[in-house]
Amino acid sequence: MKVTTTWNGKRLFTSVGASGYSVGMDATPAYGGDGKGATPMELLLAGLAGCIGIDVTMILDQFLGSIERIEIEADGARKEEPPTGFTAIDLTFNVDGDIPDYRVWKAIEMGSKKYCAVSDSLKADIRYKLVLNGVDVSKA
């Protein structure tokens, strides 16, 4: 897999992968950017949520007709000193629909342990939470 990232002035970059889609990245004003794109750390969280989201929907494919919504919130805690990488990431799956919680949990567990290449690539502790139809059904 190859991605080409091009500098567009100041702290602004554009990355393009084999898919042909481009993603703009910029630093916040605090780091000399103009905020004209997502930050790389935001994209890392988005990539993690997207990766496990794809895995979960593939695993639950036969049940997708019963699911009205899947929204994944990613909240990362970072180190105080540089490099300020993520130490922990909380992924909250908000799912609405007519599906038992054990099926969603099984898909989350399979995705996280067996299929998600992004989570496998991270050093951070990744924790999972499930809110099904507005009710927290997270495991203790």
VOVOKOL-107335 format. One record per atom (N, C-alpha, C, O): x, y, z; residue in three letters. Coordinates in steps of 0.1 Angstrom, whole numbers. Layout:
N
X|Y|Z|code
X|Y|Z|ALA
...
This chain:
140
X|Y|Z|code
8|-12|0|MET
0|0|0|MET
9|12|0|MET
19|13|7|MET
5|22|-8|LYS
13|34|-9|LYS
4|46|-9|LYS
-6|46|-16|LYS
8|56|-2|VAL
1|69|-2|VAL
12|80|-5|VAL
23|80|1|VAL
8|89|-13|THR
17|101|-16|THR
12|113|-9|THR
0|117|-11|THR
20|120|-2|THR
16|132|6|THR
24|144|1|THR
36|143|1|THR
17|154|-4|THR
23|166|-10|THR
21|178|-1|THR
10|181|4|THR
32|186|1|TRP
31|198|8|TRP
25|209|-1|TRP
28|210|-12|TRP
15|216|5|ASN
9|227|-2|ASN
11|241|4|ASN
3|250|2|ASN
22|242|12|GLY
25|255|18|GLY
22|255|33|GLY
13|247|37|GLY
29|263|41|LYS
28|263|55|LYS
28|249|61|LYS
37|242|60|LYS
16|245|67|ARG
15|232|73|ARG
5|223|66|ARG
1|213|71|ARG
1|228|54|LEU
-10|221|47|LEU
-4|210|38|LEU
5|213|30|LEU
-10|198|38|PHE
-6|187|30|PHE
-18|180|24|PHE
-29|181|30|PHE
-17|173|13|THR
-27|165|7|THR
-21|151|4|THR
-10|150|-1|THR
-29|141|9|SER
-24|127|7|SER
-34|121|-3|SER
-46|123|-3|SER
-28|113|-12|VAL
-36|105|-22|VAL
-31|91|-22|VAL
-19|89|-23|VAL
-40|81|-21|GLY
-37|67|-21|GLY
-41|61|-34|GLY
-45|68|-43|GLY
-39|48|-35|ALA
-42|41|-47|ALA
-57|42|-51|ALA
-61|40|-62|ALA
-65|45|-41|SER
-80|46|-43|SER
-83|58|-52|SER
-93|59|-58|SER
-73|68|-52|GLY
-75|80|-59|GLY
-82|91|-51|GLY
-83|103|-56|GLY
-86|88|-39|TYR
-93|99|-31|TYR
-82|107|-24|TYR
-72|101|-20|TYR
-84|120|-22|SER
-75|128|-15|SER
-80|132|-2|SER
-92|134|0|SER
-71|135|7|VAL
-74|139|21|VAL
-65|151|24|VAL
-53|150|23|VAL
-71|162|28|GLY
-63|174|32|GLY
-60|173|47|GLY
-69|170|55|GLY
-48|177|50|MET
-44|178|64|MET
-37|191|67|MET
-30|197|58|MET
-40|197|79|ASP
-34|209|83|ASP
-32|209|98|ASP
-39|202|105|ASP
-23|217|102|ALA
-21|219|117|ALA
-31|230|121|ALA
-36|238|114|ALA
-33|229|134|THR
-42|240|140|THR
-33|253|141|THR
-21|252|139|THR
-40|264|142|PRO
-32|277|143|PRO
-21|277|154|PRO
-11|283|153|PRO
-24|269|165|ALA
-14|268|176|ALA
-1|262|171|ALA
10|265|177|ALA
-1|255|160|TYR
11|249|155|TYR
15|254|141|TYR
22|248|134|TYR
10|266|139|GLY
14|273|126|GLY
6|270|114|GLY
9|274|103|GLY
-5|263|116|GLY
-14|260|104|GLY
-25|269|104|GLY
-27|278|112|GLY
-34|267|94|ASP
-46|275|92|ASP
-58|268|94|ASP
-69|273|92|ASP
-57|255|98|GLY
-69|247|101|GLY
-77|244|88|GLY
-90|244|89|GLY
-71|243|77|LYS
-78|240|64|LYS
-79|225|61|LYS
-82|222|50|LYS
-77|217|71|GLY
-79|203|69|GLY
-79|196|82|GLY
-76|202|93|GLY
-82|183|82|ALA
-82|175|95|ALA
-67|174|99|ALA
-58|174|91|ALA
-66|173|112|THR
-52|170|117|THR
-49|155|115|THR
-58|147|115|THR
-36|152|114|PRO
-32|138|113|PRO
-38|129|124|PRO
-41|118|122|PRO
-38|134|136|MET
-43|126|147|MET
-58|124|146|MET
-63|114|150|MET
-66|134|141|GLU
-80|132|139|GLU
-82|121|128|GLU
-91|113|129|GLU
-74|121|118|LEU
-75|111|107|LEU
-71|97|113|LEU
-77|88|108|LEU
-62|97|122|LEU
-59|84|128|LEU
-71|78|135|LEU
-74|66|134|LEU
-78|86|143|LEU
-90|82|150|LEU
-101|78|140|LEU
-108|68|141|LEU
-102|86|129|ALA
-112|83|119|ALA
-109|70|112|ALA
-118|63|109|ALA
-96|68|109|GLY
-92|56|103|GLY
-95|44|111|GLY
-99|33|106|GLY
-92|45|124|LEU
-95|34|134|LEU
-110|31|134|LEU
-115|20|132|LEU
-119|42|135|ALA
-133|40|136|ALA
-138|34|122|ALA
-147|26|122|ALA
-133|39|111|GLY
-137|34|98|GLY
-133|20|96|GLY
-141|12|91|GLY
-121|16|100|CYS
-116|2|99|CYS
-125|-7|106|CYS
-130|-17|101|CYS
-127|-5|119|ILE
-135|-14|127|ILE
-150|-13|123|ILE
-157|-23|124|ILE
-154|-2|118|GLY
-168|0|113|GLY
-170|-9|101|GLY
-181|-16|100|GLY
-161|-9|92|ILE
-162|-18|80|ILE
-162|-32|84|ILE
-170|-40|79|ILE
-153|-36|93|ASP
-153|-50|98|ASP
-166|-54|105|ASP
-171|-65|102|ASP
-171|-45|113|VAL
-184|-48|120|VAL
-195|-50|111|VAL
-203|-59|112|VAL
-196|-41|101|THR
-207|-42|91|THR
-206|-55|82|THR
-216|-61|78|THR
-193|-58|79|MET
-191|-71|71|MET
-196|-83|80|MET
-202|-92|74|MET
-192|-83|92|ILE
-196|-94|101|ILE
-211|-95|103|ILE
-217|-106|104|ILE
-217|-83|104|LEU
-232|-83|106|LEU
-240|-81|93|LEU
-252|-78|94|LEU
-233|-84|82|ASP
-240|-82|69|ASP
-254|-87|68|ASP
-263|-80|63|ASP
-256|-99|73|GLN
-270|-105|71|GLN
-280|-98|81|GLN
-292|-100|79|GLN
-275|-90|90|PHE
-284|-83|99|PHE
-286|-68|97|PHE
-293|-61|104|PHE
-279|-63|86|LEU
-279|-49|84|LEU
-293|-43|81|LEU
-296|-31|83|LEU
-302|-51|76|GLY
-316|-47|73|GLY
-323|-44|86|GLY
-333|-36|85|GLY
-318|-49|97|SER
-325|-46|110|SER
-318|-35|118|SER
-323|-30|128|SER
-307|-29|112|ILE
-300|-19|119|ILE
-303|-5|112|ILE
-302|-4|100|ILE
-307|4|120|GLU
-310|18|115|GLU
-298|27|115|GLU
-298|36|106|GLU
-289|25|124|ARG
-278|35|126|ARG
-267|28|133|ARG
-268|21|142|ARG
-255|31|128|ILE
-242|28|135|ILE
-234|41|135|ILE
-231|46|124|ILE
-231|45|146|GLU
-222|57|148|GLU
-211|53|158|GLU
-214|48|168|GLU
-199|56|154|ILE
-187|52|162|ILE
-180|65|167|ILE
-175|73|158|ILE
-180|67|180|GLU
-173|79|185|GLU
-159|74|190|GLU
-158|64|197|GLU
-149|81|186|ALA
-135|77|190|ALA
-129|89|198|ALA
-129|100|193|ALA
-125|86|210|ASP
-120|96|219|ASP
-106|91|224|ASP
-105|81|231|ASP
-96|99|220|GLY
-82|95|223|GLY
-76|103|234|GLY
-77|116|234|GLY
-69|97|243|ALA
-61|104|254|ALA
-46|103|249|ALA
-42|93|244|ALA
-40|115|250|ARG
-26|116|245|ARG
-16|118|256|ARG
-19|123|266|ARG
-3|115|253|LYS
8|118|262|LYS
9|133|263|LYS
6|140|254|LYS
14|137|274|GLU
17|151|277|GLU
29|157|270|GLU
29|168|265|GLU
39|148|269|GLU
52|152|263|GLU
54|146|249|GLU
49|135|246|GLU
61|153|240|PRO
63|148|227|PRO
71|135|227|PRO
80|134|236|PRO
69|126|218|PRO
58|127|209|PRO
44|124|216|PRO
44|114|224|PRO
34|132|213|THR
22|131|220|THR
12|121|214|THR
1|125|210|THR
17|109|213|GLY
8|99|207|GLY
-3|95|216|GLY
-3|99|228|GLY
-12|87|211|PHE
-23|82|219|PHE
-19|71|229|PHE
-11|62|225|PHE
-23|72|241|THR
-21|62|251|THR
-33|53|253|THR
-32|41|256|THR
-45|59|251|ALA
-57|51|252|ALA
-67|57|242|ALA
-68|69|240|ALA
-76|48|237|ILE
-86|53|228|ILE
-99|45|232|ILE
-99|33|233|ILE
-110|53|234|ASP
-123|48|237|ASP
-131|48|225|ASP
-133|59|219|ASP
-136|37|220|LEU
-145|36|209|LEU
-159|33|214|LEU
-161|22|220|LEU
-169|42|212|THR
-182|39|216|THR
-191|37|203|THR
-191|45|194|THR
-197|25|203|PHE
-205|21|192|PHE
-220|25|196|PHE
-225|19|205|PHE
-226|34|189|ASN
-240|38|191|ASN
-248|31|179|ASN
-246|35|168|ASN
-256|21|183|VAL
-263|13|173|VAL
-278|14|176|VAL
-282|12|188|VAL
-286|16|166|ASP
-300|16|168|ASP
-306|5|158|ASP
-301|5|147|ASP
-315|-3|163|GLY
-321|-13|155|GLY
-326|-25|162|GLY
-324|-26|174|GLY
-331|-34|155|ASP
-336|-46|161|ASP
-326|-57|160|ASP
-327|-66|151|ASP
-316|-57|169|ILE
-306|-67|169|ILE
-301|-69|183|ILE
-300|-59|191|ILE
-299|-81|187|PRO
-295|-84|201|PRO
-281|-79|203|PRO
-272|-79|194|PRO
-278|-74|215|ASP
-265|-69|219|ASP
-254|-79|217|ASP
-243|-75|213|ASP
-257|-92|220|TYR
-246|-102|219|TYR
-241|-103|204|TYR
-229|-106|202|TYR
-249|-101|194|ARG
-245|-101|181|ARG
-235|-90|177|ARG
-225|-91|171|ARG
-239|-78|182|VAL
-231|-66|180|VAL
-217|-68|187|VAL
-207|-65|181|VAL
-218|-72|200|TRP
-206|-74|207|TRP
-197|-85|200|TRP
-184|-83|200|TRP
-202|-95|195|LYS
-194|-105|188|LYS
-187|-99|176|LYS
-176|-102|173|LYS
-195|-91|169|ALA
-189|-84|157|ALA
-177|-74|161|ALA
-167|-74|155|ALA
-180|-67|172|ILE
-169|-58|177|ILE
-157|-66|181|ILE
-146|-62|178|ILE
-159|-76|189|GLU
-148|-84|193|GLU
-140|-91|182|GLU
-128|-91|182|GLU
-147|-96|172|MET
-141|-102|161|MET
-133|-92|153|MET
-122|-94|149|MET
-140|-80|151|GLY
-133|-70|143|GLY
-120|-65|150|GLY
-110|-63|144|GLY
-121|-63|163|SER
-110|-58|170|SER
-98|-68|172|SER
-87|-64|171|SER
-102|-80|174|LYS
-91|-90|176|LYS
-86|-97|164|LYS
-75|-102|164|LYS
-95|-98|153|LYS
-91|-106|142|LYS
-89|-99|129|LYS
-81|-103|121|LYS
-96|-88|127|TYR
-96|-82|113|TYR
-91|-68|112|TYR
-85|-64|102|TYR
-93|-59|122|CYS
-90|-45|121|CYS
-75|-42|120|CYS
-68|-43|131|CYS
-69|-40|109|ALA
-55|-37|107|ALA
-51|-24|114|ALA
-39|-23|118|ALA
-60|-14|115|VAL
-56|-2|121|VAL
-54|-4|136|VAL
-44|1|141|VAL
-63|-10|142|SER
-61|-13|157|SER
-49|-21|160|SER
-42|-19|170|SER
-46|-31|151|ASP
-34|-39|152|ASP
-22|-31|151|ASP
-11|-35|156|ASP
-22|-20|144|SER
-10|-11|142|SER
-8|-1|153|SER
3|5|153|SER
-17|0|162|LEU
-15|10|172|LEU
-10|5|186|LEU
-13|-7|189|LEU
-3|13|193|LYS
2|10|206|LYS
-8|13|217|LYS
-7|7|228|LYS
-17|21|214|ALA
-27|26|224|ALA
-35|15|229|ALA
-38|5|222|ALA
-40|16|242|ASP
-50|7|247|ASP
-63|11|242|ASP
-68|23|244|ASP
-70|2|234|ILE
-83|5|228|ILE
-94|-2|236|ILE
-94|-14|238|ILE
-103|7|241|ARG
-114|2|249|ARG
-127|4|241|ARG
-129|13|234|ARG
-137|-6|243|TYR
-149|-6|235|TYR
-161|-5|244|TYR
-162|-10|255|TYR
-171|3|239|LYS
-184|5|246|LYS
-195|3|236|LYS
-193|8|224|LYS
-206|-2|240|LEU
-218|-4|231|LEU
-230|3|237|LEU
-234|0|249|LEU
-236|12|230|VAL
-249|18|234|VAL
-259|13|223|VAL
-258|18|212|VAL
-268|5|227|LEU
-278|-1|218|LEU
-291|4|221|LEU
-297|3|232|LEU
-297|11|211|ASN
-310|18|212|ASN
-311|27|224|ASN
-321|27|232|ASN
-300|34|226|GLY
-299|44|237|GLY
-296|38|251|GLY
-295|46|261|GLY
-293|25|252|VAL
-290|19|265|VAL
-276|14|265|VAL
-272|6|255|VAL
-268|18|275|ASP
-254|13|276|ASP
-254|-2|279|ASP
-258|-6|290|ASP
-249|-10|270|VAL
-249|-24|273|VAL
-234|-29|272|VAL
-231|-40|268|VAL
-225|-20|277|SER
-211|-23|278|SER
-208|-35|287|SER
-215|-36|297|SER
-198|-42|284|LYS
-194|-53|293|LYS
-185|-47|305|LYS
-178|-37|303|LYS
-186|-52|316|ALA
-179|-47|328|ALA
-165|-51|327|ALA
-157|-47|336|ALA
